[in-house]
């Protein structure tokens, strides 16, 4: 979470001490086609509201 920029940074696929993919989700974003919700890989049935995390 980057609270000063009001965004969530999702890092995936660790390789050699770095991450192969990085996704920045900002307030009001529409990841995965569902308004402002993001499903974690470990729990795909759970959706997390980015706005709720930032407030």
C-alpha positions as CSV (number, residue, x, y, z in Angstrom):
1,X,0.0,0.0,0.0
2,X,1.3,3.4,-0.9
3,X,-1.0,5.6,1.2
4,X,0.6,8.9,0.1
5,X,-0.2,8.2,-3.6
6,X,-3.5,6.3,-2.7
7,X,-2.6,3.2,-4.6
8,X,-2.0,-0.5,-4.0
9,X,1.0,-2.1,-5.6
10,X,0.7,-5.8,-6.4
11,X,4.1,-7.6,-6.9
12,X,4.1,-11.2,-8.3
13,X,6.4,-13.8,-9.6
14,X,9.5,-13.3,-7.5
15,X,12.7,-14.1,-9.5
16,X,16.3,-13.6,-8.4
17,X,15.4,-11.1,-5.7
18,X,13.0,-9.1,-7.9
19,X,9.4,-9.4,-9.1
20,X,8.6,-10.2,-12.7
21,X,5.2,-8.5,-12.7
22,X,4.0,-5.3,-10.9
23,X,0.5,-4.0,-11.1
24,X,-0.5,-0.6,-9.7
25,X,-4.1,-0.3,-8.7
26,X,-5.4,3.2,-7.9
27,X,-8.6,4.3,-6.3
28,X,-11.4,4.0,-8.9
29,X,-9.5,1.5,-11.0
30,X,-11.5,-1.5,-12.4
31,X,-9.2,-4.5,-12.2
32,X,-10.5,-7.9,-13.4
33,X,-13.7,-6.2,-14.8
34,X,-15.2,-5.6,-11.4
35,X,-15.4,-2.0,-10.3
36,X,-12.7,-1.3,-7.6
37,X,-12.4,-4.9,-6.5
38,X,-9.3,-7.0,-6.6
39,X,-9.1,-10.8,-6.1
40,X,-6.0,-12.1,-4.4
41,X,-4.3,-15.2,-5.9
42,X,-4.4,-17.1,-2.6
43,X,-8.1,-16.5,-2.1
44,X,-9.7,-16.0,-5.5
45,X,-13.3,-16.1,-4.1
46,X,-12.6,-13.1,-1.9
47,X,-12.7,-9.6,-3.4
48,X,-10.9,-6.7,-1.8
49,X,-12.1,-3.1,-2.3
50,X,-9.1,-0.8,-2.9
51,X,-11.0,2.2,-1.8
52,X,-11.9,0.5,1.5
53,X,-8.2,-0.3,2.2
54,X,-7.2,3.3,1.5
55,X,-9.8,4.9,3.8
